[in-house]
């Protein structure tokens, strides 16, 4: 999980949407309470990253990972960008292939 989270941060910080998408299962879901919407499938994930990471020049820094089990973790990230500064909580689930299948995101 640690390596996947680090890859997620690195590709997102590089605004490399294609590489970020490769970390997600085809039917992945990002449910972001802070924006009040869910983004479904790789196309939805693409929209999410283009809008909220690329569009706001978001940079993420890992604060902590709390591994729940082999497939679930809670990740705290420090976000900075055109919006200012926030701390986010990502409840991340991966599938048996090691791809992200769900992120439930919110801000502290």
Secondary structure as UniProt FT lines:
FT   HELIX           2..13
FT   TURN            14..15
FT   HELIX           17..21
FT   TURN            22..23
FT   STRAND          24..32
FT   TURN            33..36
FT   STRAND          37..40
FT   HELIX           41..49
FT   HELIX           50..54
FT   TURN            55..57
FT   STRAND          59..69
FT   TURN            70..71
FT   STRAND          72..81
FT   TURN            82..83
FT   STRAND          84..94
FT   TURN            96..97
FT   STRAND          100..107
//
